[in-house]
Amino acid sequence: GAGVSQSPRYKVAKRGQDVALRCDPISGHVSLFWYQQALGQGPEFLTYFQNEAQLDKSGLPSDRFFAERPEGSVSTLKIQRTQQEDSAVYLCASSLGEVETQYFGPGTRLLVL
Amino acid sequence: GESVGLHLPTLSVQEGDNSIINCAYSNSASDYFIWYKQESGKGPQFIIDIRSNMDKRQGQRVTVLLNKTVKHLSLQIAATQPGDSAVYFCAENLASFGNQFYFGTGTSLTVIP
């Protein structure tokens, strides 16, 4: 079956622009996670969904970051008024249930100029 | 927050040799660990996992060892191949902290043909 997919793969934004990043998890996976990965670093947790419920958003760096998963499958991470420090790879992962193996998508590489 | 650290940032091995990548974790309550492989431009790829009620787990050419006494995790790759060249991350789950994983900085493995 298909793995986790993300789009776009690359995004260049001007500072102050809003962006939306999409994640299609593995079909049937209940849990969905967003991570941010800076260059040369490991992924850092942003937020977690169980079905459509956002159970943890403690990792979101500011109120400019917003995530949703309205129907419990596809998720969108939105960043408003992008700043240069938002430049990173944004990874989406899904898992069948809670505290299980997370399968990652290829990531969206965001560059804010 | 809790830290997951790697002893060596880089590792070079000859093709055909065995590789050992080490990882230290700080929280004795952590109960689930995953090793991921990440190639350039791709998302982390699951290699092997282990839960805290086990000391050792084997996969195809890979073995993970968990030493809870010293809070140490290692990944052994047998007969390392050029395709094994990548950055390897250990990821730690602290059940009491939620469903997200905490990643270390990573170890870059280079296989010399």
Backbone of each chain as ProteinMPNN parsed JSONL, in Angstrom:
{"seq_chain_A": "GAGVSQSPRYKVAKRGQDVALRCDPISGHVSLFWYQQALGQGPEFLTYFQNEAQLDKSGLPSDRFFAERPEGSVSTLKIQRTQQEDSAVYLCASSLGEVETQYFGPGTRLLVL", "coords_chain_A": {"N_chain_A": [[0.812, -1.192, 0.0], [0.239, 2.361, -0.229], [2.503, 4.74, 1.131], [3.035, 7.343, 3.571], [2.241, 10.458, 2.283], [3.284, 13.72, 1.225], [2.662, 17.117, 0.44], [3.294, 20.465, -0.776], [6.466, 19.188, -2.07], [8.531, 20.954, -1.985], [8.714, 24.319, -0.943], [8.847, 27.702, -1.467], [8.688, 30.691, 0.185], [7.844, 34.104, 0.604], [8.837, 36.27, 3.222], [6.343, 36.791, 5.605], [4.309, 35.768, 4.149], [1.553, 33.458, 3.954], [1.474, 29.906, 4.391], [0.509, 26.565, 3.418], [0.69, 23.254, 4.269], [0.412, 19.936, 3.242], [-0.638, 16.69, 4.367], [-0.987, 13.303, 3.673], [-1.912, 10.593, 5.336], [-1.092, 7.102, 5.999], [-3.573, 4.887, 4.95], [-6.158, 4.225, 7.202], [-4.682, 4.663, 9.44], [-4.755, 5.854, 12.67], [-3.444, 7.728, 14.224], [-1.701, 10.798, 13.823], [1.103, 12.779, 13.199], [2.973, 15.79, 13.343], [6.181, 16.999, 12.632], [9.044, 19.12, 12.988], [12.013, 19.649, 11.284], [15.108, 20.914, 11.577], [18.034, 21.915, 9.736], [20.514, 19.482, 9.88], [19.674, 18.505, 12.284], [17.701, 16.435, 14.523], [14.273, 15.375, 14.05], [11.723, 17.442, 15.498], [8.99, 17.416, 17.658], [5.795, 18.697, 16.82], [2.871, 18.625, 16.767], [-0.017, 16.528, 17.484], [-2.495, 14.284, 16.35], [-5.37, 12.36, 17.057], [-7.38, 10.552, 15.217], [-9.726, 12.949, 14.288], [-9.259, 14.629, 16.328], [-7.237, 16.98, 17.901], [-4.901, 16.24, 20.016], [-2.575, 17.028, 21.246], [-0.728, 19.867, 21.133], [1.535, 20.975, 21.973], [4.065, 21.372, 20.965], [4.013, 23.282, 18.984], [5.517, 26.167, 17.778], [4.618, 28.814, 17.871], [1.715, 31.009, 17.884], [1.313, 31.366, 15.262], [1.351, 29.057, 13.955], [-0.719, 26.484, 12.868], [-2.724, 23.585, 12.915], [-4.761, 21.113, 11.346], [-7.167, 18.448, 11.066], [-9.675, 17.661, 9.796], [-11.431, 15.539, 8.983], [-10.334, 13.334, 9.988], [-8.428, 12.106, 8.422], [-6.651, 13.255, 6.043], [-4.318, 15.843, 6.75], [-3.577, 19.259, 7.453], [-0.997, 21.545, 7.819], [-0.677, 24.777, 8.745], [1.039, 27.789, 8.328], [1.162, 30.991, 9.356], [2.012, 34.277, 8.278], [4.821, 33.902, 7.639], [8.155, 33.521, 8.87], [11.735, 33.914, 8.661], [12.962, 32.119, 10.353], [11.279, 29.997, 10.28], [12.031, 28.378, 8.287], [12.643, 25.135, 7.329], [12.473, 21.524, 7.308], [9.37, 20.03, 7.124], [7.892, 17.395, 8.589], [5.613, 14.736, 8.312], [4.033, 12.147, 10.084], [2.489, 8.949, 10.512], [0.654, 6.599, 12.494], [-0.635, 3.389, 13.403], [-1.963, 3.182, 15.836], [-1.932, 4.374, 19.194], [1.249, 5.235, 20.509], [2.827, 3.626, 18.794], [4.743, 2.264, 16.054], [5.875, 4.875, 14.053], [5.371, 6.04, 10.833], [7.003, 7.821, 8.406], [6.484, 10.567, 6.138], [7.922, 12.014, 3.09], [8.495, 14.622, 3.645], [8.159, 18.232, 3.636], [10.049, 20.713, 2.298], [10.59, 23.81, 3.454], [11.382, 27.056, 2.578], [11.937, 30.225, 3.654], [12.163, 33.398, 2.496]], "CA_chain_A": [[0.0, 0.0, 0.0], [0.955, 3.618, -0.303], [2.994, 5.262, 2.391], [2.631, 8.71, 3.881], [2.65, 11.401, 1.244], [3.21, 15.121, 1.618], [2.771, 18.072, -0.662], [4.289, 20.229, -1.823], [7.747, 18.709, -1.575], [9.335, 22.147, -1.764], [7.938, 25.548, -0.936], [9.588, 28.93, -1.208], [7.74, 31.731, 0.551], [8.392, 35.392, 1.033], [8.53, 36.543, 4.622], [5.031, 37.394, 5.78], [3.329, 35.003, 3.378], [0.966, 32.282, 4.601], [1.684, 28.663, 3.65], [-0.265, 25.412, 3.867], [1.396, 22.01, 3.951], [-0.573, 18.856, 3.288], [-0.166, 15.348, 4.68], [-1.901, 12.182, 3.487], [-1.346, 9.483, 6.103], [-1.403, 5.755, 5.549], [-4.994, 4.624, 5.136], [-6.486, 3.47, 8.402], [-3.879, 5.077, 10.593], [-5.521, 6.714, 13.561], [-2.604, 8.793, 14.778], [-0.947, 11.597, 12.859], [2.043, 13.656, 13.894], [3.79, 16.747, 12.578], [7.489, 17.305, 13.218], [9.864, 20.107, 12.292], [13.419, 19.24, 11.294], [16.078, 21.916, 11.138], [19.18, 21.33, 9.049], [21.5, 18.845, 10.745], [19.095, 18.139, 13.57], [16.646, 15.44, 14.498], [12.919, 15.941, 14.035], [11.152, 17.902, 16.765], [7.54, 17.284, 17.681], [4.954, 19.892, 16.764], [1.506, 18.4, 17.186], [-0.473, 15.141, 17.354], [-3.931, 14.054, 16.187], [-5.946, 11.03, 17.093], [-8.517, 10.813, 14.319], [-9.84, 14.372, 13.995], [-8.997, 15.392, 17.544], [-5.858, 17.409, 18.138], [-4.722, 15.942, 21.432], [-1.374, 17.646, 21.791], [-0.127, 20.874, 20.259], [2.522, 21.617, 22.828], [5.294, 21.652, 20.245], [3.865, 24.372, 18.022], [6.388, 27.223, 18.304], [3.933, 30.095, 18.1], [0.316, 30.975, 17.444], [1.255, 31.462, 13.802], [1.263, 27.681, 13.475], [-2.05, 25.923, 13.094], [-2.886, 22.316, 12.207], [-6.112, 20.568, 11.405], [-7.409, 17.134, 10.45], [-11.127, 17.74, 10.007], [-12.162, 14.295, 8.761], [-9.577, 12.226, 10.562], [-7.455, 11.484, 7.516], [-5.71, 14.266, 5.571], [-4.049, 16.924, 7.694], [-2.916, 20.445, 6.91], [-0.257, 22.412, 8.733], [-0.658, 26.126, 8.191], [1.913, 28.743, 8.991], [0.775, 32.344, 8.965], [3.028, 35.344, 8.368], [6.071, 33.141, 7.779], [9.402, 34.19, 9.234], [12.898, 33.174, 8.185], [13.258, 31.011, 11.267], [10.373, 28.882, 9.991], [12.653, 27.544, 7.256], [12.944, 23.815, 7.869], [11.7, 20.452, 6.688], [8.215, 19.674, 7.938], [7.636, 15.968, 8.4], [4.364, 14.169, 8.812], [4.131, 10.712, 10.364], [1.247, 8.355, 10.978], [0.769, 5.289, 13.117], [-1.918, 2.687, 13.474], [-2.608, 3.515, 17.095], [-1.111, 5.188, 20.087], [2.577, 4.744, 20.881], [3.244, 2.566, 17.89], [5.706, 2.696, 15.053], [5.453, 5.997, 13.223], [5.896, 5.995, 9.472], [7.168, 9.209, 7.978], [6.453, 10.987, 4.751], [9.197, 12.547, 2.601], [8.697, 15.966, 4.163], [8.079, 19.437, 2.815], [11.154, 21.618, 2.618], [10.123, 25.196, 3.389], [12.406, 28.097, 2.62], [11.338, 31.552, 3.77], [13.153, 34.408, 2.102]], "C_chain_A": [[0.848, 1.244, 0.0], [1.39, 4.044, 1.088], [2.411, 6.628, 2.649], [3.115, 9.625, 2.753], [2.447, 12.831, 1.735], [3.335, 15.998, 0.38], [2.622, 19.492, -0.141], [5.57, 19.663, -1.245], [8.668, 19.882, -1.249], [8.432, 23.37, -1.831], [8.861, 26.708, -0.611], [8.563, 30.014, -0.944], [8.486, 33.017, 0.889], [7.987, 35.622, 2.482], [7.196, 37.285, 4.724], [3.921, 36.656, 5.043], [2.793, 33.846, 4.215], [1.231, 31.055, 3.732], [0.82, 27.56, 4.252], [0.423, 24.152, 3.368], [0.435, 20.852, 4.189], [0.09, 17.518, 3.607], [-1.293, 14.346, 4.448], [-1.324, 10.975, 4.211], [-1.66, 8.134, 5.446], [-2.87, 5.465, 5.89], [-5.231, 3.77, 6.378], [-5.691, 3.837, 9.632], [-4.625, 6.137, 11.4], [-4.727, 7.945, 13.976], [-1.808, 9.492, 13.688], [-0.135, 12.63, 13.621], [2.693, 14.605, 12.887], [5.064, 17.009, 13.368], [8.159, 18.381, 12.356], [11.316, 19.66, 12.401], [14.296, 20.331, 10.718], [17.277, 21.199, 10.534], [20.171, 20.745, 10.053], [20.992, 18.417, 12.102], [18.086, 17.012, 13.399], [15.279, 16.106, 14.464], [12.465, 16.341, 15.433], [9.629, 17.935, 16.646], [6.846, 18.638, 17.627], [3.571, 19.62, 17.349], [1.072, 16.979, 16.829], [-2.002, 15.099, 17.267], [-4.242, 12.584, 16.417], [-7.291, 11.165, 16.384], [-8.589, 12.324, 14.062], [-9.481, 15.246, 15.194], [-7.51, 15.716, 17.696], [-5.591, 17.29, 19.634], [-3.516, 16.625, 22.056], [-0.834, 18.63, 20.76], [0.964, 21.631, 20.994], [3.801, 22.001, 22.098], [5.199, 22.775, 19.235], [4.605, 25.597, 18.556], [5.703, 28.566, 18.554], [2.5, 29.977, 17.614], [0.189, 31.216, 15.942], [1.103, 30.082, 13.172], [-0.1, 27.1, 13.86], [-2.157, 24.631, 12.301], [-4.308, 21.836, 12.359], [-6.166, 19.234, 10.693], [-8.914, 16.894, 10.532], [-11.899, 16.438, 9.845], [-11.389, 13.077, 9.237], [-8.659, 11.518, 9.6], [-6.415, 12.523, 7.11], [-5.549, 15.364, 6.621], [-3.349, 18.062, 6.963], [-2.237, 21.202, 8.032], [-0.162, 23.776, 8.067], [0.261, 27.006, 9.021], [1.546, 30.122, 8.458], [1.965, 33.297, 9.131], [4.414, 34.724, 8.584], [7.258, 34.047, 8.072], [10.566, 33.317, 8.759], [13.214, 31.974, 9.082], [12.314, 29.822, 11.099], [10.95, 27.959, 8.929], [13.127, 26.233, 7.872], [12.257, 22.786, 6.979], [10.578, 20.085, 7.648], [7.813, 18.249, 7.578], [6.299, 15.588, 9.009], [4.599, 12.68, 9.029], [2.761, 10.204, 10.796], [1.538, 7.0, 11.606], [-0.62, 4.706, 13.298], [-2.689, 3.056, 14.733], [-1.712, 4.402, 17.921], [0.202, 4.472, 20.4], [2.934, 3.499, 20.08], [4.218, 3.139, 16.87], [5.122, 3.805, 14.2], [6.15, 5.9, 11.877], [5.87, 7.404, 8.914], [6.964, 9.388, 6.476], [7.795, 11.587, 4.362], [9.495, 13.954, 3.098], [8.439, 17.051, 3.135], [9.204, 20.35, 3.255], [10.688, 23.046, 2.384], [11.303, 26.144, 3.517], [11.703, 29.441, 2.624], [12.418, 32.595, 3.509], [12.839, 35.775, 2.678]], "O_chain_A": [[2.059, 1.175, 0.21], [0.731, 3.748, 2.085], [1.424, 7.028, 2.032], [4.271, 9.554, 2.335], [1.563, 13.111, 2.545], [4.02, 15.66, -0.585], [1.903, 19.717, 0.832], [5.738, 19.661, -0.026], [9.49, 19.798, -0.337], [7.519, 23.452, -2.653], [9.568, 26.693, 0.397], [7.665, 30.234, -1.757], [9.609, 32.996, 1.394], [6.909, 35.206, 2.906], [6.958, 38.27, 4.026], [2.738, 36.894, 5.286], [3.493, 33.318, 5.079], [1.218, 31.137, 2.504], [0.449, 27.607, 5.424], [0.7, 24.013, 2.176], [-0.261, 20.798, 5.204], [1.212, 17.244, 3.183], [-2.403, 14.51, 4.954], [-0.344, 10.39, 3.749], [-2.399, 8.057, 4.465], [-3.335, 5.768, 6.989], [-4.592, 2.737, 6.575], [-5.986, 3.378, 10.736], [-5.058, 7.163, 10.876], [-5.262, 9.05, 14.068], [-1.309, 8.861, 12.756], [-0.62, 13.267, 14.556], [2.924, 14.248, 11.732], [5.043, 17.21, 14.582], [7.874, 18.522, 11.167], [11.79, 19.331, 13.488], [14.237, 20.633, 9.526], [17.502, 20.017, 10.795], [20.614, 21.437, 10.97], [21.767, 18.015, 12.969], [17.675, 16.681, 12.286], [15.15, 17.278, 14.815], [12.777, 15.674, 16.42], [9.071, 18.419, 15.662], [7.25, 19.592, 18.292], [3.142, 20.281, 18.294], [1.691, 16.313, 15.999], [-2.702, 15.786, 18.011], [-3.486, 11.695, 16.026], [-8.214, 11.807, 16.886], [-7.59, 12.918, 13.654], [-9.41, 16.469, 15.075], [-6.653, 14.836, 17.625], [-6.009, 18.142, 20.418], [-3.452, 16.779, 23.275], [-0.52, 18.244, 19.634], [1.271, 22.779, 20.673], [4.543, 22.866, 22.564], [6.218, 23.184, 18.677], [4.344, 26.025, 19.681], [6.172, 29.36, 19.368], [2.116, 28.976, 17.009], [-0.921, 31.265, 15.411], [0.765, 29.961, 11.995], [-0.557, 27.21, 14.998], [-1.733, 24.574, 11.147], [-4.975, 22.109, 13.357], [-5.335, 18.925, 9.839], [-9.366, 16.013, 11.265], [-12.922, 16.246, 10.503], [-11.743, 11.939, 8.93], [-8.153, 10.44, 9.911], [-5.39, 12.654, 7.779], [-6.507, 15.759, 7.287], [-2.629, 17.85, 5.988], [-2.84, 21.465, 9.072], [0.367, 23.907, 6.964], [0.254, 26.964, 10.251], [1.614, 30.377, 7.255], [2.802, 33.125, 10.016], [5.083, 34.994, 9.581], [7.346, 35.175, 7.587], [10.393, 32.128, 8.49], [13.679, 30.939, 8.605], [12.522, 28.769, 11.701], [10.418, 26.874, 8.695], [13.915, 26.227, 8.818], [11.555, 23.13, 6.028], [10.81, 19.858, 8.836], [7.45, 17.943, 6.442], [5.919, 16.062, 10.08], [5.288, 12.034, 8.241], [1.97, 10.946, 11.378], [2.532, 6.347, 11.288], [-1.625, 5.416, 13.341], [-3.908, 3.221, 14.704], [-0.839, 5.094, 17.397], [0.24, 3.249, 20.536], [3.295, 2.461, 20.636], [4.476, 4.342, 16.837], [4.01, 3.688, 13.686], [7.362, 5.702, 11.798], [4.846, 8.086, 8.947], [7.233, 8.496, 5.672], [8.705, 11.667, 5.187], [10.626, 14.427, 2.984], [8.493, 16.817, 1.928], [9.307, 20.717, 4.426], [10.422, 23.442, 1.25], [12.11, 26.044, 4.442], [10.957, 29.759, 1.698], [13.434, 32.661, 4.2], [13.578, 36.73, 2.438]]}, "seq_chain_B": "GESVGLHLPTLSVQEGDNSIINCAYSNSASDYFIWYKQESGKGPQFIIDIRSNMDKRQGQRVTVLLNKTVKHLSLQIAATQPGDSAVYFCAENLASFGNQFYFGTGTSLTVIP", "coords_chain_B": {"N_chain_B": [[13.55, 19.61, 29.097], [13.493, 16.081, 28.223], [16.431, 14.345, 27.116], [17.809, 12.886, 24.241], [20.65, 11.513, 23.281], [23.454, 11.093, 21.067], [26.513, 9.297, 20.919], [28.545, 9.634, 18.978], [28.885, 11.827, 16.312], [29.607, 11.225, 13.661], [30.436, 8.381, 11.644], [32.574, 6.179, 10.078], [32.888, 3.339, 8.072], [34.303, 0.353, 6.678], [33.125, -1.255, 3.775], [31.329, -4.217, 4.256], [32.198, -4.597, 6.829], [31.096, -4.679, 10.286], [28.805, -2.372, 11.772], [28.392, -0.184, 14.525], [26.185, 1.81, 16.162], [25.639, 4.163, 18.629], [23.511, 5.26, 21.326], [22.38, 7.401, 23.878], [20.057, 7.71, 26.504], [18.085, 9.685, 28.765], [15.955, 9.35, 30.471], [14.674, 7.086, 32.651], [12.137, 6.163, 32.561], [11.341, 5.894, 29.985], [9.873, 3.854, 27.516], [9.741, 2.831, 24.996], [11.472, 2.48, 21.995], [12.831, 3.535, 18.904], [14.767, 2.959, 16.022], [15.705, 4.968, 13.35], [16.435, 5.456, 9.896], [17.743, 7.928, 7.843], [17.947, 9.131, 4.695], [19.46, 11.484, 2.472], [17.306, 14.12, 1.697], [15.037, 12.673, 2.126], [12.348, 11.329, 4.162], [12.533, 10.087, 7.583], [13.164, 6.626, 7.872], [11.761, 3.71, 9.12], [13.632, 1.355, 10.97], [14.085, -0.554, 13.069], [12.549, -1.538, 16.15], [12.234, -1.418, 19.751], [10.951, -2.45, 22.857], [10.805, -1.59, 26.34], [10.728, -3.844, 27.869], [12.359, -5.671, 26.809], [15.704, -6.792, 25.99], [17.096, -7.147, 23.72], [16.753, -7.174, 20.213], [16.288, -8.555, 17.052], [16.64, -7.944, 13.56], [16.578, -8.006, 9.998], [19.806, -8.174, 9.219], [20.207, -6.243, 11.143], [20.504, -5.368, 14.596], [19.174, -4.441, 17.665], [20.162, -3.295, 20.78], [19.325, -2.931, 24.146], [20.182, -1.389, 27.064], [19.081, -0.978, 30.041], [20.076, -0.384, 32.493], [22.206, 1.382, 32.252], [21.037, 3.151, 30.638], [21.217, 3.012, 27.757], [21.325, 2.612, 24.269], [21.841, 0.692, 21.375], [22.6, 0.276, 17.897], [23.266, -2.272, 15.754], [24.701, -3.021, 12.725], [25.066, -5.509, 10.477], [27.591, -6.648, 8.211], [28.004, -4.221, 6.642], [26.757, -2.195, 4.022], [27.171, -0.137, 1.048], [24.701, 1.094, 0.585], [23.769, 1.502, 3.103], [24.69, 3.864, 3.992], [23.858, 6.798, 5.571], [21.997, 9.034, 7.734], [21.478, 8.141, 11.052], [18.982, 7.898, 13.451], [18.089, 7.638, 16.862], [15.031, 7.256, 18.496], [12.911, 8.151, 21.111], [10.294, 7.224, 23.244], [8.343, 8.615, 25.717], [6.035, 7.508, 27.665], [4.499, 8.788, 29.608], [4.682, 11.372, 28.832], [3.267, 11.611, 26.551], [2.334, 10.789, 23.128], [4.295, 11.383, 21.331], [7.556, 11.104, 19.804], [10.926, 11.542, 20.878], [13.749, 12.74, 19.388], [17.246, 12.165, 18.821], [20.235, 13.969, 17.806], [21.435, 12.63, 15.716], [23.491, 10.254, 13.901], [25.885, 10.241, 11.441], [26.463, 7.884, 9.075], [28.979, 6.62, 7.079], [29.779, 4.53, 4.477], [32.562, 3.006, 3.302], [33.583, 1.998, 0.156]], "CA_chain_B": [[12.983, 18.396, 28.546], [14.376, 14.919, 28.235], [17.375, 14.382, 26.007], [18.271, 11.652, 23.622], [21.911, 11.928, 22.674], [24.282, 10.124, 20.384], [27.887, 9.478, 21.337], [29.388, 10.058, 17.879], [28.118, 12.411, 15.22], [29.956, 10.611, 12.385], [31.027, 7.062, 11.708], [32.968, 5.651, 8.773], [33.227, 1.925, 8.138], [34.577, -0.311, 5.413], [32.078, -2.148, 3.288], [31.479, -5.586, 4.729], [32.406, -4.603, 8.279], [29.916, -4.417, 11.097], [28.712, -1.011, 12.304], [27.678, -0.029, 15.795], [25.793, 3.196, 16.429], [25.211, 4.224, 20.022], [22.578, 6.317, 21.716], [22.116, 7.466, 25.314], [18.833, 8.411, 26.861], [18.23, 10.158, 30.138], [14.795, 9.081, 31.315], [14.492, 5.66, 32.874], [10.731, 5.819, 32.334], [11.105, 5.663, 28.561], [9.551, 2.443, 27.369], [9.67, 2.41, 23.597], [12.557, 3.1, 21.245], [12.88, 3.202, 17.475], [15.882, 3.442, 15.203], [15.321, 5.406, 12.02], [17.474, 5.787, 8.923], [17.293, 9.022, 6.989], [18.799, 9.471, 3.558], [19.354, 12.885, 2.086], [16.106, 14.495, 0.961], [13.935, 11.764, 2.409], [11.904, 11.255, 5.541], [13.086, 8.964, 8.349], [12.649, 5.303, 7.523], [11.807, 2.779, 10.249], [14.546, 0.225, 10.848], [13.786, -1.562, 14.084], [12.119, -0.948, 17.411], [12.358, -2.278, 20.925], [10.261, -1.954, 24.045], [11.686, -1.639, 27.507], [10.702, -5.159, 28.51], [13.286, -6.503, 26.055], [17.092, -6.343, 25.979], [17.688, -7.338, 22.397], [15.811, -7.524, 19.157], [17.016, -8.71, 15.792], [15.936, -7.868, 12.288], [17.431, -8.447, 8.902], [21.127, -7.529, 9.296], [20.268, -5.253, 12.216], [20.2, -5.783, 15.959], [19.122, -3.347, 18.622], [20.415, -3.701, 22.158], [18.873, -1.953, 25.13], [20.732, -1.574, 28.397], [18.318, -0.051, 30.871], [20.867, -0.028, 33.678], [22.995, 2.579, 31.935], [20.222, 3.951, 29.721], [21.989, 3.017, 26.534], [20.714, 1.901, 23.148], [22.76, 0.606, 20.248], [22.142, -0.343, 16.648], [24.345, -2.989, 15.092], [24.417, -3.362, 11.335], [26.022, -6.534, 10.034], [28.022, -6.616, 6.807], [27.535, -2.92, 6.166], [26.77, -2.011, 2.571], [27.114, 1.278, 0.666], [23.331, 1.579, 0.728], [23.51, 1.811, 4.507], [25.15, 5.232, 4.26], [22.718, 7.661, 5.89], [21.993, 9.492, 9.126], [20.678, 7.261, 11.877], [18.431, 8.526, 14.65], [17.285, 6.886, 17.81], [13.875, 8.021, 18.949], [12.499, 7.677, 22.427], [8.95, 7.601, 23.665], [8.072, 8.663, 27.151], [4.585, 7.337, 27.676], [3.878, 9.774, 30.48], [4.756, 12.661, 28.169], [2.417, 11.613, 25.373], [2.588, 9.814, 22.082], [5.339, 11.795, 20.412], [8.902, 10.595, 20.008], [12.006, 12.512, 21.003], [14.855, 12.307, 18.551], [18.576, 12.707, 19.013], [20.769, 14.743, 16.688], [21.721, 11.723, 14.614], [24.852, 9.842, 13.551], [26.055, 10.074, 10.009], [27.239, 6.7, 8.752], [29.525, 6.572, 5.727], [30.354, 3.228, 4.169], [33.641, 3.153, 2.317], [33.599, 0.797, -0.697]], "C_chain_B": [[13.953, 17.25, 28.605], [15.28, 14.957, 27.015], [17.649, 12.981, 25.515], [19.529, 12.015, 22.872], [22.644, 10.792, 22.042], [25.726, 10.399, 20.738], [28.749, 10.058, 20.227], [28.536, 10.669, 16.779], [28.407, 11.786, 13.869], [30.617, 9.271, 12.613], [31.347, 6.609, 10.287], [33.391, 4.203, 8.933], [33.507, 1.397, 6.744], [33.391, -1.212, 5.044], [32.355, -3.575, 3.756], [31.729, -5.693, 6.229], [31.078, -4.407, 8.991], [29.973, -2.988, 11.644], [27.967, -1.033, 13.625], [27.442, 1.451, 16.027], [25.172, 3.238, 17.815], [24.303, 5.417, 20.296], [22.377, 6.245, 23.218], [20.799, 8.177, 25.545], [18.867, 8.699, 28.354], [17.08, 9.763, 31.046], [14.55, 7.593, 31.454], [13.052, 5.213, 32.655], [10.418, 5.569, 30.863], [10.89, 4.18, 28.319], [9.456, 1.959, 25.931], [10.7, 3.194, 22.812], [12.507, 2.624, 19.802], [14.179, 3.734, 16.894], [15.337, 3.769, 13.815], [16.582, 5.682, 11.189], [16.943, 6.899, 8.04], [18.34, 9.319, 5.93], [18.505, 10.908, 3.138], [18.086, 13.137, 1.264], [14.912, 13.605, 1.197], [13.516, 11.844, 3.871], [12.556, 10.085, 6.259], [12.38, 7.649, 7.996], [12.83, 4.366, 8.71], [12.784, 1.643, 9.973], [14.129, -0.886, 11.794], [13.356, -0.851, 15.359], [12.324, -1.936, 18.547], [11.605, -1.629, 22.074], [11.11, -2.265, 25.266], [11.663, -2.986, 28.226], [11.603, -6.173, 27.783], [14.688, -5.922, 26.154], [17.68, -6.351, 24.576], [16.581, -7.682, 21.419], [16.578, -7.55, 17.844], [16.091, -8.569, 14.606], [16.852, -8.407, 11.208], [18.698, -7.604, 8.888], [21.24, -6.487, 10.397], [19.868, -5.87, 13.548], [20.17, -4.542, 16.828], [19.3, -3.939, 20.016], [19.997, -2.571, 23.087], [19.451, -2.314, 26.484], [20.088, -0.545, 29.311], [19.115, 0.412, 32.086], [21.639, 1.266, 33.447], [22.287, 3.463, 30.922], [20.934, 4.116, 28.372], [21.318, 2.123, 25.488], [21.759, 1.821, 22.038], [22.102, -0.083, 19.065], [23.358, -0.99, 16.009], [23.882, -3.356, 13.693], [25.492, -4.343, 10.884], [26.335, -6.365, 8.546], [27.543, -5.341, 6.122], [27.754, -2.748, 4.667], [26.724, -0.518, 2.231], [25.721, 1.888, 0.816], [22.94, 1.888, 2.165], [23.961, 3.216, 4.877], [23.946, 6.158, 4.423], [22.945, 8.243, 7.283], [21.031, 8.603, 9.9], [20.266, 7.992, 13.154], [17.856, 7.476, 15.571], [16.18, 7.816, 18.295], [13.3, 7.341, 20.171], [11.081, 8.125, 22.713], [8.85, 7.537, 25.176], [6.558, 8.65, 27.302], [3.888, 8.399, 28.514], [3.882, 11.164, 29.867], [3.87, 12.706, 26.928], [2.885, 10.639, 24.327], [3.722, 10.204, 21.145], [6.666, 11.152, 20.786], [9.881, 11.75, 20.1], [13.224, 11.938, 20.289], [16.169, 12.926, 19.012], [19.012, 13.461, 17.774], [21.065, 13.863, 15.486], [23.193, 11.407, 14.463], [24.918, 9.614, 12.067], [26.984, 8.893, 9.75], [27.683, 6.764, 7.296], [30.193, 5.221, 5.527], [31.356, 3.404, 3.034], [33.733, 1.882, 1.478], [34.98, 0.123, -0.699]], "O_chain_B": [[15.108, 17.422, 28.995], [14.923, 15.542, 25.993], [17.71, 12.026, 26.288], [19.464, 12.77, 21.901], [22.475, 9.639, 22.439], [26.143, 11.552, 20.851], [29.608, 10.897, 20.499], [27.55, 10.063, 16.362], [27.539, 11.807, 12.996], [31.27, 9.045, 13.632], [30.491, 6.653, 9.404], [34.167, 3.875, 9.831], [33.009, 1.93, 5.753], [32.76, -1.832, 5.9], [33.479, -4.068, 3.659], [31.503, -6.743, 6.831], [30.075, -4.024, 8.387], [31.048, -2.466, 11.94], [27.029, -1.808, 13.813], [28.382, 2.244, 16.082], [24.286, 2.445, 18.135], [24.33, 6.428, 19.595], [22.22, 5.159, 23.776], [20.474, 9.14, 24.851], [19.584, 8.044, 29.111], [17.21, 9.831, 32.268], [14.249, 6.916, 30.471], [12.778, 4.016, 32.573], [9.336, 5.082, 30.536], [11.624, 3.344, 28.846], [9.124, 0.8, 25.683], [10.797, 4.415, 22.939], [12.185, 1.47, 19.518], [14.628, 4.827, 17.238], [14.622, 2.98, 13.197], [17.627, 6.078, 11.706], [15.819, 6.823, 7.545], [19.468, 9.705, 6.235], [17.44, 11.457, 3.42], [17.828, 12.458, 0.27], [13.881, 13.759, 0.542], [14.25, 12.367, 4.71], [13.081, 9.18, 5.61], [11.16, 7.596, 7.848], [13.933, 4.244, 9.244], [12.776, 1.045, 8.897], [13.856, -2.011, 11.376], [13.746, 0.288, 15.614], [12.556, -3.125, 18.33], [11.623, -0.409, 22.237], [12.016, -3.098, 25.22], [12.495, -3.236, 29.098], [11.606, -7.362, 28.1], [14.858, -4.722, 26.373], [18.645, -5.643, 24.29], [15.617, -8.376, 21.745], [17.405, -6.681, 17.568], [14.938, -9.0, 14.626], [17.782, -9.166, 11.479], [18.64, -6.417, 8.566], [22.308, -5.897, 10.559], [19.021, -6.761, 13.62], [21.05, -3.687, 16.731], [18.678, -4.938, 20.376], [20.287, -1.402, 22.834], [19.233, -3.416, 26.99], [20.5, 0.615, 29.349], [18.852, 1.48, 32.638], [21.717, 2.128, 34.322], [22.872, 4.416, 30.406], [21.207, 5.231, 27.927], [20.819, 1.039, 25.79], [22.48, 2.788, 21.794], [21.19, -0.897, 19.209], [24.362, -0.325, 15.753], [22.809, -3.929, 13.507], [26.682, -4.032, 10.912], [25.477, -5.995, 7.744], [26.782, -5.381, 5.155], [28.8, -3.109, 4.127], [26.28, 0.283, 3.054], [25.587, 3.069, 1.138], [21.885, 2.475, 2.409], [23.646, 3.704, 5.962], [23.119, 6.281, 3.519], [23.961, 7.974, 7.923], [19.911, 8.345, 9.458], [21.083, 8.613, 13.834], [17.21, 6.53, 15.12], [16.39, 9.015, 18.475], [13.217, 6.115, 20.246], [10.715, 9.271, 22.453], [9.217, 6.55, 25.813], [5.89, 9.662, 27.091], [2.801, 8.857, 28.161], [3.161, 12.046, 30.333], [3.743, 13.765, 26.313], [3.721, 9.774, 24.588], [4.076, 9.432, 20.253], [6.873, 10.717, 21.919], [9.692, 12.797, 19.481], [13.66, 10.817, 20.551], [16.207, 14.047, 19.519], [18.258, 13.581, 16.809], [20.952, 14.317, 14.348], [24.048, 12.203, 14.853], [24.106, 8.883, 11.499], [28.147, 8.904, 10.156], [26.864, 6.941, 6.393], [31.06, 4.819, 6.304], [31.022, 3.89, 1.953], [33.938, 0.798, 2.024], [35.169, -0.896, -1.363]]}, "name": "protein", "num_of_chains": 2, "seq": "GAGVSQSPRYKVAKRGQDVALRCDPISGHVSLFWYQQALGQGPEFLTYFQNEAQLDKSGLPSDRFFAERPEGSVSTLKIQRTQQEDSAVYLCASSLGEVETQYFGPGTRLLVLGESVGLHLPTLSVQEGDNSIINCAYSNSASDYFIWYKQESGKGPQFIIDIRSNMDKRQGQRVTVLLNKTVKHLSLQIAATQPGDSAVYFCAENLASFGNQFYFGTGTSLTVIP"}
